[in-house]
Amino acid sequence: MNMRMRMMGGMMGGMMGVVAPSRVELDILLDYLQKHAQEPIDAAKYPDLNTQAGQAFSTSCVQCHALPDPRQHTAQEWPAVVGRMRGHEAAMGKFVPDKTTTAEIIDFLRRHGRTRE
């Protein structure tokens, strides 16, 4: 992406005013993204993925990305994350689970979320 931004920046006076990041800025971005990247779930560690709640979690999340490891967030953080994802699903015209199913998904994630640090 950076290479494309640099190439387009040299053409026609720049790409709509977008300036490609410097090498230092790229290093900062890469460090941030590696630190905060989504960790995919290891299904073998979660045998209850086969339950109704686990299947609801799987069906909903895989519409847009790999299933996240529930330990990426604390039990307290998951409701807000799920709420944000519901908004994304609606905005992208994806299937949005009903309130009961959403509660099951949140319960599944909270049971497996990491404890506060």
Disulfide bonds with the S-S distance in Angstrom:
none
